[in-house]
Amino acid sequence: MDEVAKNDFNLNISRPISTAVGEAEISLEKTPADLVGMEERLEAATAKHQAFLQELDLAPRP
């Protein structure tokens, strides 16, 4: 009861226990490799898209 009185009789659980969700950690060593992989996938997807446009006799996209 002393602890409840010390908290002004506030029984709200968020006061003594944090419910905040932490952010995911980012690896600075892994990030450059991830970016290179994304760029490679983007280039491959762009080439495939350009091939579809060419197959359909449409103008290529910039």
Summary of the structure (lengths in Angstrom):
residues: 62
radius of gyration: 27.3
end to end distance: 71.1
largest distance: 80.6
contacts: 84
relative contact order: 0.07
helix: 48%
strand: 0%
